[in-house]
Amino acid sequence: MAQSTETDWVSRFADEVIAEAERRAPGKPVVVASGLSPSGPIHLGNLREVMTPHLVADEIRRRGHECVHILSWDDYDRYRKVPAGIDPSWSEHIGKPLTSVPAPPGSPYPNWAEHFKAPMAEALREMGIEFHPISQTEMYTSGAYREQILHAMRHRREIDAVLDRYRTKDKPGAKKPKQQQKPVDEAELAAAEGSGAAAEDDGSAGAAGYYPYKPYCSVCERDVTTVTSYDDETTELAYTCACGHGETVRLSEHNRGKLVWKVDWPMRWAYEGVVFEPSGVDHSSPGSSYVVGGQIVREVFGAEQPIGPMYAFVGISGMAKMSSSKGGVPTPADALEIMEAPLLRWLYARRRPNQSFKIAFDQEIQRTYDEWDALERKITESTAQPADAAAYRRATRTATGELPSTPRPLPYRTLASVVDITTGHDEQTLRILGELDPDNPVKSLEETRPRLDKAERWITTQVPADQRTRVRDEPDTERLAALGDTERESLRLLLDGLDDHWSLDGLTTLVYGVPKIQAGLSPEAKPTPELKVAQRSFFALLYTLLVGRDTGPRLPTLLLAVGADRVRKLLAA
């Protein structure tokens, strides 16, 4: 098999996983896993649950090994709460499986779970992530786990004993476990809750004993049930429900219930033969499902816990402006509206799983794109550091091929400025983009897509109306009349140089050069503190006369967008 020449965190995990898979199940496909609960919008923090094993699985495939990436949809979880923006009447569904809850009003999907699974699955496909989906509703209701459920019930006392080692929260004098890591910002507190499964009832023993199985009521469909007895020989299970219903069923035939989470997860590790699966911090503290599951999978199901890291939080900058998620934690689909798939992959590939990072929805997205473009230039020049080059390759291609990319990737900040000024008018946009580099003009907007479309979407959805650029229709006669001699001379120098500098690079040289000329310096002069002050003053004057405020898009881009004739009209003193 091919060996990797990469030296990044992905390659190191792949080494470990391949060796472990050969030890556990020689010659069989390597199994890595992710799990997502479609209880609501699946956010960018949850994406790390999928991206981490995807990158490792992809590296394993690159080396010629067969690898299956399981994505378990925890759609048989209980519906826990009615989110903001949903009719309070949906509270009548609390306790039902997610697949038995109606989808939000107006949704084309048959139930709550499918409504939230669909956009995530589409985003994963756009990102080039191959996975094998498993619906836990289908697995449980088809009886696929019947033997595992009966096995767990036979060994309920052993399970109870394992869980009891960690039942400290109600014991006198018990210490609370230390928090592993703080969310990177307050807005991530909601995301840090994960699916809610980490805090799910573990089937704590009641008067009738401990049972790791929770039936859904056959009348109200909710899991507000209590098992009152169970017979190992006949598999007869009796339960009562808070709705008043009670019945006895044969567990060997009953398919409307599930194992409690802390037993369900290790059961699936054994059932699927999972070798690698990461876990979030909500599953990794002492007594949590991952820690307890490691003991249950060995002591009860006779299998081994997957290897895998604890992954850190993913923060968001600018999420307060999110319109598509109504102020909630943004999703991968939201991110892919404003950034290309390779860039989003890169943000996860370049950081080790235990490193937190932020994804920008505000002005910082322009800096992120600048970093990406700078890395691409280093790749072309073969000057990138090995780990950076590895992250780039993982971002732009998978084992099956290259991800789609923009044929002519102009700077994101330039594209954003242009569509801001033109309000997305295609003919004007093409004119301006064609003038950026007269020696190699853009001839079709298709050359700049999809990046152009992402920048336009960012401007229209993430930039507040009061920060959008509005070019003056008429000159500011009052400000022009109040110009001082130095200001008047600076405008004259700019207007005189427009024709000879009408390109992005040329106008950059011109706007920075005017204050140099006025200071008696050469165009190549290094900036001094005094020169920087003069340049800032000149730039503020231009912004005021062109757009009515003292800041705006980069001036060379703004001048190109406004057009030479209109610039002369607005700046003529």
C-alpha positions as CSV (number, residue, x, y, z in Angstrom):
1,M,0.0,0.0,0.0
2,A,1.1,3.6,-0.7
3,Q,2.6,5.5,2.2
4,S,1.9,9.1,2.8
5,T,4.6,11.8,2.5
6,E,2.5,14.2,4.5
7,T,3.5,15.2,8.0
8,D,0.3,16.9,9.3
9,W,-2.1,15.8,12.1
10,V,-4.4,14.0,9.6
11,S,-1.5,11.8,8.4
12,R,-0.5,10.9,12.0
13,F,-4.1,9.9,12.8
14,A,-4.3,7.8,9.6
15,D,-1.1,6.0,10.6
16,E,-2.6,5.1,14.0
17,V,-6.0,4.1,12.6
18,I,-4.6,1.8,9.9
19,A,-2.4,0.1,12.5
20,E,-5.3,-0.3,14.9
21,A,-7.7,-1.6,12.2
22,E,-5.1,-4.2,11.2
23,R,-4.8,-5.3,14.8
24,R,-8.6,-5.5,15.3
25,A,-9.9,-6.8,12.0
26,P,-7.1,-7.7,9.5
27,G,-8.1,-7.4,5.9
28,K,-11.5,-5.8,6.5
29,P,-12.4,-2.2,5.5
30,V,-11.5,0.5,8.1
31,V,-14.6,1.9,9.7
32,V,-14.6,5.5,10.9
33,A,-17.8,7.2,12.3
34,S,-19.6,10.4,12.9
35,G,-23.0,11.0,14.6
36,L,-25.3,13.9,14.2
37,S,-28.7,14.7,15.8
38,P,-31.1,16.5,13.5
39,S,-32.9,18.0,16.5
40,G,-32.4,21.5,15.0
41,P,-30.1,23.3,12.6
42,I,-26.8,21.4,12.4
43,H,-24.2,24.1,13.0
44,L,-20.6,24.6,12.1
45,G,-19.4,23.2,15.4
46,N,-21.2,19.9,14.6
47,L,-19.4,20.0,11.2
48,R,-16.1,19.1,13.1
49,E,-17.8,15.8,14.1
50,V,-17.9,15.0,10.4
51,M,-14.8,16.8,9.0
52,T,-12.3,15.2,11.4
53,P,-13.1,11.5,10.5
54,H,-13.6,12.5,6.8
55,L,-10.1,13.9,6.5
56,V,-8.7,10.8,8.2
57,A,-10.8,8.5,6.0
58,D,-9.8,10.4,2.9
59,E,-6.1,10.0,3.8
60,I,-6.6,6.3,4.4
61,R,-8.2,6.0,0.9
62,R,-5.4,7.9,-0.7
63,R,-3.1,5.2,0.6
64,G,-5.1,2.5,-1.2
65,H,-7.0,1.1,1.8
66,E,-10.7,0.6,1.8
67,C,-12.4,2.8,4.3
68,V,-16.1,3.4,5.2
69,H,-17.2,6.6,6.8
70,I,-20.4,6.0,8.7
71,L,-22.6,8.9,9.4
72,S,-25.3,8.0,12.0
73,W,-28.3,10.2,11.9
74,D,-29.6,10.1,15.5
75,D,-33.1,10.7,14.2
76,Y,-34.6,8.3,16.8
77,D,-33.6,10.6,19.6
78,R,-36.4,12.3,21.6
79,Y,-37.7,15.7,20.7
80,R,-36.4,17.8,23.6
81,K,-37.7,21.3,23.3
82,V,-39.4,23.8,21.0
83,P,-36.8,26.1,19.5
84,A,-37.3,29.9,19.1
85,G,-39.5,30.8,16.1
86,I,-41.6,27.6,16.2
87,D,-45.3,27.6,17.2
88,P,-45.4,26.8,21.0
89,S,-48.0,24.1,20.1
90,W,-45.1,21.9,19.0
91,S,-44.6,21.3,22.7
92,E,-47.2,18.5,22.4
93,H,-44.5,16.5,20.5
94,I,-41.8,16.7,23.2
95,G,-40.7,13.2,24.0
96,K,-41.5,11.7,20.5
97,P,-38.8,10.5,18.2
98,L,-37.6,13.3,15.9
99,T,-38.9,11.3,12.9
100,S,-42.4,11.4,14.4
101,V,-42.5,15.2,14.9
102,P,-44.0,17.3,12.1
103,A,-41.6,19.4,10.2
104,P,-41.6,23.2,10.8
105,P,-44.5,25.0,9.0
106,G,-43.9,25.4,5.3
107,S,-41.3,22.7,5.1
108,P,-41.4,20.3,2.1
109,Y,-40.0,17.5,4.3
110,P,-42.1,14.7,5.9
111,N,-40.9,15.2,9.5
112,W,-38.7,17.3,11.8
113,A,-35.6,15.1,11.3
114,E,-35.7,15.1,7.5
115,H,-36.1,18.9,7.5
116,F,-32.7,19.4,9.3
117,K,-30.9,16.4,7.7
118,A,-31.4,17.5,4.1
119,P,-29.5,20.8,4.1
120,M,-26.6,19.2,6.0
121,A,-26.4,16.3,3.6
122,E,-26.4,18.7,0.7
123,A,-23.6,20.8,2.3
124,L,-21.5,17.7,2.9
125,R,-21.9,16.7,-0.8
126,E,-20.9,20.2,-1.9
127,M,-17.8,19.8,0.3
128,G,-16.8,16.5,-1.3
129,I,-17.5,14.5,1.8
130,E,-18.3,10.8,1.1
131,F,-20.3,9.0,3.8
132,H,-22.5,6.0,4.4
133,P,-25.7,7.3,6.1
134,I,-27.5,5.3,8.7
135,S,-30.9,6.3,10.1
136,Q,-31.2,5.2,13.7
137,T,-35.0,5.3,13.3
138,E,-34.7,2.7,10.5
139,M,-32.2,0.6,12.5
140,Y,-34.4,0.5,15.6
141,T,-37.8,0.1,14.0
142,S,-36.6,-2.6,11.6
143,G,-35.3,-4.7,14.5
144,A,-31.7,-4.6,13.3
145,Y,-30.5,-4.1,16.9
146,R,-32.8,-6.7,18.5
147,E,-30.1,-9.1,19.6
148,Q,-28.0,-6.2,21.0
149,I,-31.1,-4.9,22.9
150,L,-31.8,-8.3,24.4
151,H,-28.1,-8.7,25.3
152,A,-28.1,-5.3,27.1
153,M,-31.2,-6.2,29.0
154,R,-29.7,-9.6,30.1
155,H,-26.6,-7.7,31.3
156,R,-28.5,-4.7,32.8
157,R,-27.0,-5.3,36.3
158,E,-23.4,-5.1,34.9
159,I,-24.4,-1.9,33.0
160,D,-25.9,-0.4,36.1
161,A,-22.8,-1.2,38.0
162,V,-20.6,0.6,35.5
163,L,-22.9,3.6,35.4
164,D,-23.1,3.7,39.2
165,R,-19.3,4.3,39.4
166,Y,-20.0,7.7,37.9
167,R,-23.3,8.7,39.4
168,T,-21.8,11.4,41.6
169,K,-24.0,14.3,41.0
170,D,-26.6,13.4,43.7
171,K,-24.0,11.9,46.2
172,P,-23.2,14.1,49.2
173,G,-19.9,15.9,48.9
174,A,-19.4,14.9,45.3
175,K,-17.1,17.1,43.3
176,K,-18.2,18.5,40.0
177,P,-16.0,17.5,37.1
178,K,-13.8,20.3,35.8
179,Q,-15.0,21.9,32.6
180,Q,-12.7,20.7,29.8
181,Q,-12.7,23.9,27.8
182,K,-14.6,27.1,27.6
183,P,-16.6,27.9,24.4
184,V,-14.7,30.4,22.4
185,D,-17.4,33.0,22.7
186,E,-20.8,33.5,24.4
187,A,-22.6,32.8,21.2
188,E,-21.2,29.3,21.1
189,L,-22.8,28.3,24.4
190,A,-25.9,27.1,22.5
191,A,-23.6,25.1,20.1
192,A,-21.7,23.6,23.1
193,E,-24.8,21.8,24.2
194,G,-24.4,19.5,21.2
195,S,-27.4,17.3,20.5
196,G,-28.4,17.1,24.2
197,A,-27.6,13.4,24.2
198,A,-24.7,13.9,26.5
199,A,-27.0,14.8,29.3
200,E,-29.7,12.2,28.5
201,D,-31.1,10.0,31.3
202,D,-29.0,6.9,31.6
203,G,-31.9,4.7,32.7
204,S,-31.2,5.2,36.4
205,A,-32.6,2.5,38.6
206,G,-36.1,2.9,40.0
207,A,-38.2,0.9,42.3
208,A,-38.5,-1.9,39.8
209,G,-34.7,-2.1,39.1
210,Y,-32.5,-0.7,36.3
211,Y,-33.4,-1.1,32.6
212,P,-31.3,0.4,29.8
213,Y,-34.2,0.3,27.3
214,K,-36.7,3.1,27.0
215,P,-40.0,2.2,25.1
216,Y,-41.9,4.8,23.1
217,C,-45.6,4.7,24.2
218,S,-47.8,3.0,21.6
219,V,-50.6,5.5,22.3
220,C,-49.0,8.9,22.7
221,E,-45.6,8.0,20.9
222,R,-43.6,9.7,23.7
223,D,-40.8,8.3,25.8
224,V,-42.3,9.4,29.1
225,T,-42.5,5.8,30.1
226,T,-41.4,3.7,33.0
227,V,-40.4,0.0,32.7
228,T,-42.1,-1.9,35.6
229,S,-40.9,-5.4,34.9
230,Y,-38.9,-7.6,32.5
231,D,-38.6,-11.3,32.1
232,D,-35.3,-12.5,30.5
233,E,-36.9,-15.9,29.4
234,T,-40.0,-14.7,27.7
235,T,-38.6,-11.1,27.0
236,E,-42.0,-9.8,28.2
237,L,-41.6,-6.1,29.2
238,A,-44.2,-4.1,31.0
239,Y,-44.3,-0.4,31.1
240,T,-46.5,2.5,32.1
241,C,-46.7,5.9,30.5
242,A,-47.3,9.4,31.9
243,C,-50.3,9.6,29.5
244,G,-52.0,6.8,31.5
245,H,-51.4,4.0,29.1
246,G,-49.7,0.8,30.2
247,E,-49.1,-2.5,28.4
248,T,-46.9,-5.6,28.2
249,V,-44.9,-6.3,25.0
250,R,-42.4,-8.9,23.9
251,L,-39.1,-7.3,23.5
252,S,-38.1,-10.0,21.0
253,E,-40.8,-8.5,18.7
254,H,-41.1,-4.9,19.9
255,N,-39.5,-2.2,17.7
256,R,-40.7,1.1,19.2
257,G,-38.0,2.0,21.7
258,K,-34.3,2.4,22.0
259,L,-31.4,1.9,24.4
260,V,-30.5,4.9,26.5
261,W,-27.7,6.9,25.0
262,K,-24.9,5.8,27.3
263,V,-25.6,2.2,26.3
264,D,-26.7,2.9,22.7
265,W,-23.4,4.5,21.7
266,P,-21.1,1.7,22.8
267,M,-23.6,-0.8,21.4
268,R,-23.2,0.8,18.0
269,W,-19.4,0.9,18.3
270,A,-19.4,-2.9,18.6
271,Y,-22.2,-3.5,16.0
272,E,-20.4,-1.4,13.3
273,G,-16.8,-2.2,14.3
274,V,-15.8,1.4,14.6
275,V,-12.1,2.1,14.8
276,F,-12.0,5.9,14.8
277,E,-14.6,8.4,16.0
278,P,-13.9,11.8,17.6
279,S,-16.1,13.3,20.3
280,G,-17.0,16.8,21.5
281,V,-16.2,18.2,24.9
282,D,-19.8,17.5,26.0
283,H,-19.1,13.8,25.7
284,S,-15.6,13.7,27.1
285,S,-15.8,14.9,30.7
286,P,-15.5,12.4,33.6
287,G,-18.7,10.3,33.8
288,S,-19.8,11.3,30.3
289,S,-21.1,9.1,27.6
290,Y,-17.7,8.6,25.9
291,V,-15.9,7.7,29.1
292,V,-18.6,5.4,30.4
293,G,-19.1,4.0,26.9
294,G,-15.5,2.8,26.8
295,Q,-16.2,0.6,29.8
296,I,-19.6,-0.7,28.7
297,V,-18.3,-1.6,25.2
298,R,-15.6,-3.8,26.8
299,E,-17.4,-5.2,29.7
300,V,-20.8,-5.8,28.2
301,F,-20.5,-6.0,24.4
302,G,-17.0,-7.5,24.3
303,A,-15.6,-5.0,21.8
304,E,-13.2,-2.0,21.9
305,Q,-13.7,1.7,22.1
306,P,-12.8,3.6,19.0
307,I,-9.7,5.8,19.1
308,G,-10.2,9.4,18.4
309,P,-9.6,12.9,19.7
310,M,-11.7,15.3,21.7
311,Y,-12.5,18.2,19.4
312,A,-12.6,21.8,20.4
313,F,-15.3,24.4,19.8
314,V,-15.7,26.3,16.5
315,G,-16.5,29.9,17.1
316,I,-18.2,32.5,14.8
317,S,-17.3,36.1,14.3
318,G,-20.1,38.3,13.1
319,M,-22.9,35.8,13.8
320,A,-25.0,38.6,15.3
321,K,-25.6,39.8,11.7
322,M,-26.7,36.3,10.5
323,S,-30.0,36.7,8.7
324,S,-30.5,33.2,7.3
325,S,-30.3,31.5,10.7
326,K,-32.3,34.2,12.4
327,G,-29.6,35.0,14.9
328,G,-28.8,31.3,15.6
329,V,-25.6,29.5,15.3
330,P,-24.9,29.3,11.5
331,T,-24.8,26.1,9.6
332,P,-22.5,24.7,6.9
333,A,-25.1,25.7,4.3
334,D,-25.0,29.3,5.6
335,A,-21.2,29.2,5.3
336,L,-21.2,27.8,1.8
337,E,-23.4,30.7,0.7
338,I,-20.6,33.1,1.3
339,M,-17.4,31.0,0.9
340,E,-16.2,28.3,-1.5
341,A,-16.1,24.7,-0.4
342,P,-12.3,24.3,-0.5
343,L,-11.9,27.4,1.8
344,L,-14.4,25.9,4.3
345,R,-12.6,22.6,4.2
346,W,-9.3,24.3,4.8
347,L,-10.4,26.0,8.0
348,Y,-10.9,22.6,9.5
349,A,-7.9,20.9,7.9
350,R,-5.3,23.4,9.0
351,R,-6.2,23.2,12.7
352,R,-5.7,20.1,14.9
353,P,-9.0,18.9,16.3
354,N,-8.2,20.1,19.8
355,Q,-7.5,23.6,18.6
356,S,-10.5,26.0,18.6
357,F,-10.9,28.5,15.8
358,K,-13.4,31.0,14.4
359,I,-15.2,31.2,11.1
360,A,-15.8,34.7,9.9
361,F,-19.1,36.0,8.7
362,D,-18.1,39.6,9.2
363,Q,-15.4,41.7,7.5
364,E,-12.8,39.2,8.7
365,I,-13.9,36.9,5.9
366,Q,-11.9,39.1,3.6
367,R,-8.7,38.5,5.6
368,T,-9.4,34.8,5.6
369,Y,-9.6,34.8,1.8
370,D,-6.4,36.9,1.6
371,E,-4.6,34.2,3.7
372,W,-6.0,31.5,1.4
373,D,-4.9,33.3,-1.8
374,A,-1.5,33.9,-0.3
375,L,-1.2,30.2,0.5
376,E,-2.2,29.4,-3.0
377,R,0.6,31.6,-4.4
378,K,3.1,29.8,-2.1
379,I,1.9,26.5,-3.3
380,T,2.5,27.6,-6.9
381,E,5.9,28.8,-6.0
382,S,6.7,25.7,-3.9
383,T,7.5,27.9,-0.9
384,A,4.7,26.7,1.5
385,Q,5.6,25.0,4.7
386,P,4.9,21.2,4.6
387,A,1.9,21.2,7.0
388,D,0.4,24.2,5.2
389,A,0.8,22.5,1.8
390,A,-0.8,19.3,3.2
391,A,-3.8,21.3,4.5
392,Y,-4.2,23.0,1.1
393,R,-4.2,19.7,-0.7
394,R,-6.7,18.2,1.7
395,A,-8.9,21.3,1.1
396,T,-8.8,21.3,-2.7
397,R,-9.1,17.6,-3.5
398,T,-10.2,14.3,-2.1
399,A,-9.0,10.8,-3.0
400,T,-11.6,10.8,-5.8
401,G,-10.6,14.1,-7.4
402,E,-10.4,17.9,-7.4
403,L,-13.2,20.0,-5.9
404,P,-14.7,22.7,-8.2
405,S,-12.8,26.0,-8.0
406,T,-13.1,29.5,-9.5
407,P,-11.1,29.7,-12.8
408,R,-9.9,33.2,-12.1
409,P,-9.9,33.8,-8.3
410,L,-9.8,37.6,-8.0
411,P,-9.4,38.9,-4.4
412,Y,-12.6,38.4,-2.4
413,R,-12.4,41.9,-1.0
414,T,-12.2,43.3,-4.5
415,L,-15.2,41.3,-5.7
416,A,-17.2,42.3,-2.6
417,S,-16.4,46.0,-3.1
418,V,-17.5,45.8,-6.8
419,V,-20.8,44.1,-6.2
420,D,-21.4,46.4,-3.2
421,I,-21.0,49.4,-5.5
422,T,-22.8,48.0,-8.5
423,T,-25.5,46.3,-6.4
424,G,-24.9,43.2,-8.5
425,H,-25.5,44.7,-11.9
426,D,-23.8,42.3,-14.3
427,E,-22.8,44.7,-17.1
428,Q,-21.3,47.2,-14.7
429,T,-19.6,44.4,-12.7
430,L,-18.0,43.0,-15.9
431,R,-16.8,46.5,-16.9
432,I,-15.1,47.1,-13.7
433,L,-13.5,43.7,-13.4
434,G,-12.3,44.0,-17.0
435,E,-10.5,47.2,-16.1
436,L,-8.7,45.7,-13.1
437,D,-5.9,44.4,-15.3
438,P,-6.1,45.9,-18.8
439,D,-3.3,43.7,-20.0
440,N,-5.3,40.6,-19.1
441,P,-8.9,41.7,-18.8
442,V,-11.7,39.6,-17.4
443,K,-13.9,38.8,-20.4
444,S,-16.7,36.9,-18.8
445,L,-18.2,36.8,-15.3
446,E,-18.1,33.0,-15.5
447,E,-14.3,33.2,-15.1
448,T,-14.9,34.7,-11.6
449,R,-17.6,32.3,-10.4
450,P,-18.5,30.9,-7.9
451,R,-16.3,33.3,-5.9
452,L,-18.1,36.3,-7.3
453,D,-21.5,34.8,-6.3
454,K,-20.2,34.1,-2.8
455,A,-19.0,37.6,-2.4
456,E,-22.3,39.0,-3.6
457,R,-24.2,36.8,-1.2
458,W,-21.9,38.0,1.6
459,I,-22.6,41.7,0.8
460,T,-26.4,41.2,0.6
461,T,-26.8,39.0,3.7
462,Q,-24.0,39.9,6.1
463,V,-23.2,43.6,5.6
464,P,-25.7,45.9,7.4
465,A,-27.5,48.4,5.2
466,D,-25.8,51.4,6.9
467,Q,-22.4,49.9,5.9
468,R,-23.2,49.4,2.3
469,T,-21.6,51.8,-0.2
470,R,-23.7,54.4,-1.9
471,V,-21.9,56.6,-4.4
472,R,-23.0,60.2,-4.5
473,D,-25.2,61.2,-7.4
474,E,-24.1,64.9,-7.3
475,P,-20.9,66.6,-6.0
476,D,-20.7,67.8,-2.4
477,T,-20.6,71.4,-3.4
478,E,-20.4,72.6,0.3
479,R,-17.3,70.5,1.0
480,L,-15.7,71.3,-2.3
481,A,-16.1,75.0,-1.6
482,A,-14.4,74.6,1.7
483,L,-11.3,72.9,0.4
484,G,-7.9,74.1,1.5
485,D,-5.1,74.7,-0.9
486,T,-3.4,71.4,-0.1
487,E,-6.6,69.5,-0.5
488,R,-7.4,71.2,-3.8
489,E,-3.9,70.4,-5.1
490,S,-4.2,66.7,-4.1
491,L,-7.5,66.3,-6.0
492,R,-5.9,68.0,-9.1
493,L,-2.9,65.5,-8.9
494,L,-5.3,62.6,-8.7
495,L,-7.5,63.7,-11.6
496,D,-4.5,64.5,-13.8
497,G,-3.2,61.0,-13.3
498,L,-6.4,59.0,-13.8
499,D,-5.9,58.2,-17.5
500,D,-2.3,57.0,-17.1
501,H,-3.1,54.9,-14.1
502,W,-6.5,53.4,-15.0
503,S,-6.0,49.8,-13.6
504,L,-6.1,48.4,-10.1
505,D,-2.3,48.5,-9.7
506,G,-2.0,51.8,-11.4
507,L,-4.7,53.5,-9.2
508,T,-3.1,51.9,-6.1
509,T,0.2,53.6,-7.0
510,L,-1.6,56.9,-7.8
511,V,-3.7,57.2,-4.6
512,Y,-0.7,56.4,-2.3
513,G,1.6,58.5,-4.5
514,V,-0.3,61.8,-4.4
515,P,0.6,62.6,-0.7
516,K,4.2,61.6,-1.5
517,I,4.4,64.0,-4.4
518,Q,3.0,66.8,-2.2
519,A,5.6,66.0,0.4
520,G,8.4,66.2,-2.2
521,L,9.1,62.5,-2.0
522,S,9.6,60.0,-4.8
523,P,6.8,57.5,-5.6
524,E,9.1,54.7,-4.2
525,A,9.6,56.4,-0.9
526,K,9.1,54.3,2.2
527,P,6.2,55.4,4.4
528,T,7.0,57.6,7.4
529,P,4.6,58.4,10.3
530,E,4.1,61.9,8.8
531,L,3.4,60.4,5.4
532,K,0.9,57.9,6.8
533,V,-1.0,60.8,8.4
534,A,-1.1,62.7,5.1
535,Q,-2.3,59.6,3.3
536,R,-5.1,58.9,5.8
537,S,-6.3,62.5,5.5
538,F,-6.3,62.3,1.7
539,F,-8.2,59.0,1.7
540,A,-10.8,60.4,4.1
541,L,-11.3,63.4,1.8
542,L,-11.8,61.1,-1.2
543,Y,-14.3,58.9,0.6
544,T,-16.3,61.9,1.8
545,L,-16.5,63.4,-1.7
546,L,-17.4,60.0,-3.3
547,V,-19.6,58.2,-0.8
548,G,-20.4,60.6,1.9
549,R,-18.4,59.1,4.8
550,D,-14.8,58.8,5.8
551,T,-14.3,55.1,5.1
552,G,-15.3,52.6,2.4
553,P,-14.1,50.0,0.0
554,R,-10.4,50.1,-1.1
555,L,-10.0,53.3,-3.0
556,P,-8.5,51.8,-6.2
557,T,-11.5,49.5,-6.5
558,L,-13.9,52.3,-5.6
559,L,-12.5,54.6,-8.3
560,L,-12.7,51.8,-10.9
561,A,-16.2,51.1,-9.9
562,V,-17.3,54.7,-10.0
563,G,-15.8,55.2,-13.5
564,A,-13.4,58.0,-14.6
565,D,-16.1,60.4,-15.9
566,R,-18.1,60.2,-12.7
567,V,-15.0,60.5,-10.5
568,R,-14.1,63.8,-12.4
569,K,-17.6,65.0,-11.9
570,L,-17.6,64.4,-8.1
571,L,-14.1,65.6,-7.4
572,A,-13.8,68.6,-9.7
573,A,-13.2,71.6,-7.4
